[in-house]
Amino acid sequence: MVSSEGLCGSQPPIAAPVTQYGVTKPISMAGPTAADIQRSRDLEKFLVQAGLYESKEEASKREEVLGQIQEIVTNWVKQLTRLRGYTDQMVEDAKALIFTFGSYRLGVHGPGSDIDALCVGPSYVSREEDFFFVLHNILAEREEVTELQPVPDAHVPVMRFKFNGIPIDLLYASISHLVVPHDLDISDISVLYNVDEPTVRSLNGCRVADQILKLVPNVEHFRTTLRCLKFWAKRRGVYSNVTGFLGGVNWALLVARICQLYPNAAPSMLVSRFFRVFTQWRWPNPVMLCAIDEDRLGFSVWDPRKNPRDRTHHMPIITPAYPCMNSSYNVSTSTLRVMMEQFQYGNNVCEKIELNKAKWSALFDPYLFFQSYTNYLQVDILAADADDLRSWKGWVESRLRQLTLMIERDTYGKLQCHPYPRDYVDASKPCAHCAFFMGLQRKHGEIVQEGQQFDIRGSIDEFRHSINMYMFWKPGMEIYVSHVRRKQLPAYVYPDGCKRSRNLHLTPEQPSYNMSRNNGVAYQAESGEKCLKRKKDPDGEDSEQSRLDKRRSPDRNQSVSPEIISCKLGSTCTGCSTSDLDEMNRFAEVNTSSNSSGISSCSHEDIGNESTAGSSEGSNVGDDNPSSSLSDSSDDLKSSVEDDHADQNKVFQDGLLKDLEPKTVVGVVLKSMNGVVDSESVQNPVIRLSLASTA
């Protein structure tokens, strides 16, 4: 007898289902070629030579420090248990557990990196009194502990210190257990029962790190790629959550998403695909590693359909652990513009690397911030000693982001700010000092009338009021904001202490102003005066180079430069409140939940269309600047992430270049309690780069 299978012939083989990581199918399942493998080896060799891996001795020292901290917190809880009159058995069983998160938990820390740690204690040990008072005093008495700085009023309350020279950021979470189990699973949602919002935020650092490692297809490839991109972000000046760029968890989530989209790719491929995808990502479409679990325990989750504030976020990067939140709510239109420029720079270099026209070292060329703009705001921070400066600087730095929001709000977005996430120290000052800088430029494509002025005095006054809210102000804590030109930048911002020569191509009508110095702090001598025409260079000498620059300058009818007007405002210690920024236009700036602060002195100056490339190779990222496309941000912000019709799946053309498949969907996927999935699918169209509209 002939079987039916023989009559019909063999059945065609059934294709194996493609494994899906995250909310969409992979873009490509392709593995590395021989050339990709060699480039990955070259990349890892470069990272080792750059000193990004710690030695075995350093790793073992970190483990010893964590062990000592574990012993300290366990004794601390036992002491409190005894004082509160619990039984001897309770005292014996009492314990606290130390968990790590951040770069250390993800395995991408390097020499000198801090350790993010969480202490989990029983329900009767409080954060406010027991952690920030009793444990603080215990740590203060230990000789291994230095630079102890409690920050109880932070969004995530933290105690910072160094233990045997290793920086530690220690959080505390009190869970609803009388005895903390030794095998506590912090990823289990039960740890969130009956806890407050600060405790949820403290716990979620560890929960998010664990989820990231579970959701990537290849942990080692993820780690190498993340280590590379964190180093790149620091070199290019876009690594700082507090300043409005991206911090460690943000970069980890972005890299993890690329790993999901290219599950079989080698690290060199992942780095290249990272830039290729995110130069074309249509923000504010969110980046997510998994579906968002909706309200299970009553905590708010990120959902722009329900929460109006979530619609104002410019670069949503959603955490994968419940309650899912936007980890990048600090990003503003200004910092998003800068990051898009740097993504384009990285994409250009990676294309050259794949064509064997560049080495990996070219990708990590430092961003030349002080050669990228003609005008800057200089924020000088002074204190009586190093300890006061540490706390004072932390307060001011956490509010600098708001200064950029205020300036761009008050100039209707015509004056763009680029905060640089690094402080500089003037060692010649007798008091403790550091300074931050912010680049200023006119918005690309903006038509400016001759003589137009940007009056930022109101912005800086509002900034001053918010700075004065600092509860721990001490005599000697001062701050000054000065408007300086590139030629007037202090020498200490340059690596070798010398200003670099550069032709500035000044226009003949560019104004100057008189600057006086008081202990090295700049202020305007007569803030109300009209600016005088420049007759000499900033050093007071009519140099040959200055005359040559003037001869090279374009005709004044072709270059119209507006002026900045601001004034010096003194610092006082009285508390003042800022205007509520939450009601700002939702297309203007992102998340104004934290107030900003500062004080200032500036002068009349011109703002032109400066290049923002800053590449040490001399390549101008501004030549193909993606920020010009952000002038259409109103259209982008009306994407389906804000659409109330969640039952319709909208699909736009992705448009990824070259070897990327054209129909990769990224979008909001919300998983409800009953398992029904609502999705708002969004495609990423190509961002076309053009500066043709620049005035």
Secondary structure, DSSP 8 states (H G I E B T S, - for coil): ---HHHHH-------------SSS--S------HHHHHHHHHHHHHHHHTT-S--HHHHHHHHHHHHHHHHHHHHHHHHHHHHTT--HHHHHH---EEEEEHHHHHT---TT--EEEEEEE-TTS-IIIIIIIIIHHHHHT-TTEEEEEEETTSSS-EEEEEETTEEEEEEEEE-S-SS--TT--TTSGGGGTT--HHHHHHHHHHHHHHHHHHHSS-HHHHHHHHHHHHHHHHHTT-B-TTTTSB-HHHHHHHHHHHHHHSTT--HHHHHHHHHHHHTS--TTS-B-SS-EE--SSS-----TTT-GGGGG-SS-BB-SSSS--BTTTT--HHHHHHHHHHHHHHHHHHHHHHTTSS-HHHHT--B-GGGT-SEEEEEEEEESSHHHHHHHHHHHHHHHHHHHHHHHHHTTTSEEEEE-S--B--TTSSSEEEEEEEEEEE-TT----TT-EEE-HHHHHHHHHHHTT-TT--TT-EEEEEEEEGGGS-GGGSTTSS---------TT-EE--EEEETTEEEES-TTS--EE--S-TTS---HHHHHHHHHS--TTT----EEE--------S------GGGS-TTT-S---S-----------B--------BTT---GGGG-GGGGGGGHHHHHTSGGG-S-TTS---------TTS-TT--EEEEEE-TTS-EEEEEE---------TT--
